[in-house]
Amino acid sequence: MAQGGLLVSPPLLSFDLWVMLATALACFPIFVTGRQIARWEGSLFLLYYVAYAMFLVLAATHDAALRGYADTMVEYVCR
């Protein structure tokens, strides 16, 4: 039986992987502390979700603003 790998699209590796990593790192303190999220933390996670959903909409519609938006998001996450 031949073993094959999963095909992963380049956008997944260049952007989505970093978003998932940033989300996991942001969740880590919540997991190791009292497992409670303050209102401001919940608001921040909601803002992250809206920003990522907006990225997905721009990508699906092939909007011209996508490149600048993605660069801004990556710059914000990598700070």
N, C-alpha and C positions, 0 to 999 in steps of 0.2 A: 504494500500500500504506500503510495507516494505521499510525502508530507509537503504541503504547500503553505505558504504564508498568507496572511490577510492583506489584501490590497487596501492601502490607506491613501486617501486623496491628499494632495499637497496642501490645500487650504486647512485641512484638519491638523496637519503637522505644524504648519506655520502660525496658526492663530488659535484654533479651538483647544489645542493641547495646553497652551499657555493660560487660557481662560480657566480651564478645568484645574490646572495646577494652582492658580491664584485662589480659586474658590476653596480648594482643599486646604490651603495654607491659612486662609481667612477663617475657616471653620475649626481649625485645630485648637485654638485657645478655648473655644466654647466646649469642645469635647473633653478637654482635660480639666476644666474647672467645674463649676456647679451645674453644667449642662443647662444653663438658663441664658436666654438671650434678652438683653436690655432692649428697650424700645428703639434707641438710636441704632443699635446693631441690626435689628430687624429692618429698620428703614434703609440702612446701608445695603443690606442684602437685596432688598426690593429694588433699590436704585441700580445695583449691579445687574439684576435680572432684566430690568427695563432696557438698560444700555445694551445688553447682549441680544435681547429680542430685536432691538432696533437694528443692530448689526445684521442679524439674520434676514430681516426684511429688506435692508439695502442690498444685501448679497443676492437675494432671490429676484429682486427687480433690476439688478445690474445697474444700480444708480451710480452716477458719476462721483458722488460724494463718498462712496464706499472706501476708497483708498485712504483718503484723509481721515475719515472716521476710524478706520482700523488702526492707522498709525498713531492716532491720538490715544486710543484705548490701550494699545501695547505700551506706549510711553508712560501712561498712567500706572499700569500694572507693574512695570519694571522699575519704578522709582524706589 
